[in-house]
Amino acid sequence: MKTKKEESLISVNSKIGEKKKNKDFDLKINGFIPSVNFHLWEPCNMRCKFCFATFQDVKQTILPKGHLPKEEAIEVVKRIAAFGFQKITFAGGEPTLCPWLPELIATAKSLGMTTMIVTNGSKLTDEFLEVNKENLDWVAISIDSLNPETNLKAGRAISGSKPLTQAYYQHLIERVKSAGYGLKINTVIHRLNMDEDFLEFIRWAQPKRWKVLQVLSMEGQNDAHFKDLEISDMEYQNFVDRHTEIKSITEVVFEDVDAIRGSYAMVDPAGRFFDNVDGCHSYSQPILEVGCSIAYQQVRYDAQKFEERGGVYNWEKQSPPIRITLSGKVASGKSSVGKLLAERLGYAFCSIGNQTRKEAERRGMTIAEFQKLCLNTTGMDQEIDLSFSNDCNGQSGLVIDYRLGFQFIKNGFHVYLNIPDELALERIRAANREGDDETTLAKRNEIFKQQFLQAYNLDYTLPANYDLVIRINPEKTLEDIVDEILNASFK
């Protein structure tokens, strides 16, 4: 008979895939968790009172600067990769304060690991997002409240006094998704935010994962303020119950105190494995001194808990999605991009525009006249969308030119082609397409927007609706755009 831990280990290994052959450890000792959090950096520019990982104990005892030197941190990443971890999450403190974070990310990626950062978002500049887009797969943003006053009281604020606003978070999410990163949102539920409603915000943000954690007491980390922030299991469950419906929008992971303890493989700023089983941090010897095999055996991780809390998911680059939708304003190039993309993937290409044009021709109307008819005729939009989306959802291997694909196409990767008006006008002049000219461009775009707002209360131009937003410019060729979609859609 296999023990539960052995059965859990077999299950995890079967989901993650065969481990590297040159292992120097016995997986049956403690069970193996294939994802590790490297808390590489104690310094933080926020003062969250509930923080599970302040590492003041580490700083005060063995690591005065709160982090390893760059070369040693890189070596820790190399050892972690050689040990067999499949995914590494760089955390802190605030990891984006670390000047050599890009080198750590690049090292991890070059060694075959899926890469993620967990950040408060305050330092996620456009430059950072651009520099790391080839090596960083996921960005996890910690968002505990949309109310600045609540964030201020909880210490989720720069220097403890400057909270981020909902508008800031929304703009940040748009930039992260526009750059092609997998978006995750982490939320810690505590006394000050437990009655908040995140439904509308998560529906808008549409992260690939939303992790909702119950505030956790951790001796030596958050003792000073925990009593003011503690919530009961019932209070946490009330929050969960009010947000369960979000599972229809995205993958939601609810983690209570019991699910958190012992279910994470973690490395501290000094390069030691640590666990939180006893309500405090218990550290191994340093990895660089004794190696991962010995250090890993000195902590207590529960692979079964890791699996049960949803630790195994599709974090690696996958096969292309079975459906890719393309949206954008008039003359954004959806059709041209879609046909080349379909050719590259060996997919079929289809367009709701063709179906709409056929219906307009059948009625003896121009496309602009037919749009006005749809705008003024209750139910006509819904009939067209229902028919078209049902056809698409019944097939796989499709590239779909469809402005509302993000709403109606299931299991799709949704792309928005963002074209400046000036470039769109140039394209219309060059194409000399019947019924389209510069005088109709603004009108058609506005009609589309109003049509969808009226029918579904959806603004199709919002970047947060999409997995990828591509900024179109004259220098980008069709091949460049298709390459960008392919690179992002395999994440």
Order of alpha helices (4+ residues) and beta strands (2+ residues): alpha-beta-alpha-alpha-beta-alpha-beta-alpha-beta-alpha-beta-beta-alpha-beta-alpha-beta-alpha-alpha-beta-alpha-beta-beta-beta-alpha-alpha-beta-alpha-beta-alpha-alpha-alpha-beta-alpha-beta-alpha-alpha-beta-alpha
